[in-house]
Amino acid sequence: MSETDRGVDPRTPPVPLRPTRRRVLATGAGAAALLGLAGRARAATSTDPTAPAPIPGPEPAGLAPYASYWFPDSLPAGTPGPGIIWRSLSRWTPEDDPDLAHNTATVPLAERFTPVPANRTARAGQARISSLVSFAPTAGNPSQGSPTADYYALTHWAYIDELVFWGGSAGEGIVLAPNAPVVDAAHRNGVRVLGNVFLPPVAYGGDLRWTRELVRRDPSGRFPIAEQLVRVARAYGFDGWFVNAETDGGDSALAGRMREFLRALRAAGAPHGLRITWYDAMNSTGRVGWQGALNALNQEFYEDRAGKVADSMFVDFRWTPDTLASSGALADRLGRSRYELWAAVDTESRGWNAAVRWDAIVPRTRDHVVGYGFYRPEWTRNHLTDRSPGAFHHADDRFWTGESLDPARPAPERSWRAPATVVADRSTVSGLPFACSFNTGHGLRWYEDGEVVSDTPWNHLGLQDRLPGRRWVVETAGPRPSVTLDFADAWRGGSSLLVSGAPTAPVTVGLHATRLPLTRGSVVELVHATGSGPVTVEVGVATREPSAPGSPVPYVWLRAGSTGAGPGWRTARAALAPLAGRTAYALAVRITAPGGGPLVWRLGALSVHDGSAGRRPAPPTAAAVDAAARQDGRAWLRLSWRAAAGAGGRPRHYEVHRVLPDGGRRFLGGTCGTALYLPGVPRAGREGAAVFEVRAVDELYALSAPARTTLPWEP
């Protein structure tokens, strides 16, 4: 991004009105160092509810794993600030990476399908969305979540095609690998995640030597850094690289080497499914001259006479309606999809109040011109004064769905053209078993079977469920109730689906778009609770799609029982045998409150399976404490284990609990991989050793037998 493009250095802590990157960088690397140290202090708080409260404090050096970042080869002059580690990518090897097990994503990229759109304006097969997100500072970004619910827990994956793990700075590192929770959550929803290569402008500390080192050939003519980038992506489990060359001062020879480097990077990565997105900055002269277009000055980084160079291009903010139209036409002539061009849309400072010439990208009355890319949509969290999870998701739903909060009934458009009204949603729910506990990947507590087993706030996107893509399609003849993801109670994880209001007629809430093959043994289960009067609950299963975009979903309704007033979660089941041999295209619930009156109803979990519920997955083995430090009655430690192996396939994720002296269990954390860092675990009384249990969790949230390990306390 250019120094006028309103970008913010990702080292900056969020405030209601975020400063520009230019202002932030003027404060120098010292501020970044302090922020990196603050990130480490946050990660060191306790995750064990046996302590009266999380206890911040210094953590032992070298134990906590963080997302990786590098310089291509040579390091800056001087010494890094506190909390920052300077690393050379040219010297990286997976064998010598101490944090590899904590940074490796393990969820495979799921296949997606496109259901019939919920409204008449969203289009399939045209514009797609890229999203450039800074989840945390470059330095001190925890590898596996942290004990706070204040986090950009992105859930609207249904509208996103590609996510870029944005960040980097000349004072920390300029090549960033995404952390595993982001990749695991994205992959579960079929979204690719790209690491970031950011060659900063000179005004922001950029040095042309880093560009030259990036594209340097070895004596055999190979590009060693390109090969390293492929090795990193494969070892860490993400999907490619976003290359942003903004350091000015080059010449045409350097531009030629950059093009050859991109070709080599793509050639090495393509057999492994890796992709490259090029940012419109450097042009064929070697100078930085943002075009706001695909044109003759930058085409060679996208497609040259020998063929494809990059898989897509992020078009700078300087675009105009004419330059986007000409860019799409040039892509057509090159035989490339015009929707591989991402027109930049800056949402960092103003979010849905941003002034965007939408008709230049996604006109309502004709084909879309190009795709588009959001720059920093985490504004939905950063601009809030109340950054509680509920407030964040309300803002995030408005950003992606629009003011109506119902993609089937878009509100009259003002200045914001919400993605749900433009881009067809997609889903990955295409096989059994399937379950969702409406867990967003962060929360104020952790629940299991409706009980609190940790009262420590947390975030870990890798534990996020596949949530409904359309939030929320509601049908009722009376007043529309509120439908939200709520954090005051849950069946499993940190949140549940809450329907509240005073409806005077049955309320239908659309849930997942699916492609589930049904058999005579198929059943659907709901775990739900009411905090008001009695309700009758039905499950809707659509065995065909709507006849056209925006048409009603043709559900078949199955009685799932009644719930009386009073606290407590209840499980309802409905057999799907009458629909055997057919495909479930969508799921919904219908709630009827006899006699009207206030309604408070929660859906804690939804599952569809063929009688596989109740089976236990294979357990992990060889649980061990790999490293630990003890101080003042607390311990910081790294656990690892061997993956569960059995006929049930790979687990959904693993969970780690502490076994207390009285036999109780407390949740400490979870991960999709086979290693977990636990910060600040307090000693329970005078116990001689802390006991930890690791369990595999399957797609229906069944738990395996535990693998145990212990950490002796010092006398």
Sequence and secondary structure as in RCSB ss.txt:
>XXXX:A:sequence
MSETDRGVDPRTPPVPLRPTRRRVLATGAGAAALLGLAGRARAATSTDPTAPAPIPGPEPAGLAPYASYWFPDSL
PAGTPGPGIIWRSLSRWTPEDDPDLAHNTATVPLAERFTPVPANRTARAGQARISSLVSFAPTAGNPSQGSPTAD
YYALTHWAYIDELVFWGGSAGEGIVLAPNAPVVDAAHRNGVRVLGNVFLPPVAYGGDLRWTRELVRRDPSGRFPI
AEQLVRVARAYGFDGWFVNAETDGGDSALAGRMREFLRALRAAGAPHGLRITWYDAMNSTGRVGWQGALNALNQE
FYEDRAGKVADSMFVDFRWTPDTLASSGALADRLGRSRYELWAAVDTESRGWNAAVRWDAIVPRTRDHVVGYGFY
RPEWTRNHLTDRSPGAFHHADDRFWTGESLDPARPAPERSWRAPATVVADRSTVSGLPFACSFNTGHGLRWYEDG
EVVSDTPWNHLGLQDRLPGRRWVVETAGPRPSVTLDFADAWRGGSSLLVSGAPTAPVTVGLHATRLPLTRGSVVE
LVHATGSGPVTVEVGVATREPSAPGSPVPYVWLRAGSTGAGPGWRTARAALAPLAGRTAYALAVRITAPGGGPLV
WRLGALSVHDGSAGRRPAPPTAAAVDAAARQDGRAWLRLSWRAAAGAGGRPRHYEVHRVLPDGGRRFLGGTCGTA
LYLPGVPRAGREGAAVFEVRAVDELYALSAPARTTLPWEP
>XXXX:A:secstr
  TTS    TTS   SS   HHHHHHT HHHHHHHHHHHHHHHTS   TTSSS       TTTS B  EEBSSS 
 SS   TT    BGGG  GGG TTHHHH   S     B    SSSS BTTS  EEEEE  S STT BTT BS S 
S     GGG SEEEE   BTTTBSEE   HHHHHHHHHTT EEEEEEEE  GGGT  HHHHHHHT   TTS  HH
HHHHHHHHHHHT  EEEEEE      HHHHHHHHHHHHHHHHHHGGGT EEEEES B TTSSB   SS  TTTGG
GTEETTEES SEEEE TT  HHHHHHHHHHHHHTT  GGGEEEEEE TTTGGG    GGGTS SSS   SEEEEE
 TTHHHHT SS  HHHHHHHHHHHHH TTS TTS    SS   GGGTB   B   SSSEEE    SEESSEEETT
EEEE S EE GGG     SSTT EE SS   EEEEESS  SSBT EEEEEE  SS EEEEEEEEEEE  TT EEE
EEEEESSS EEEEEEEESS  SSTTS   EEEEEEEEE SSSS EEEEEE GGGTTSEEEEEEEEEE TT   EE
EEEEEEEEESS TT      EEEEEEEEEEETTEEEEEEEEE   STT S SEEEEEEE TTS EEEEEEESSSE
EEEEEEE  TT SEEEEEEEEE TT  B   EEEEEE   
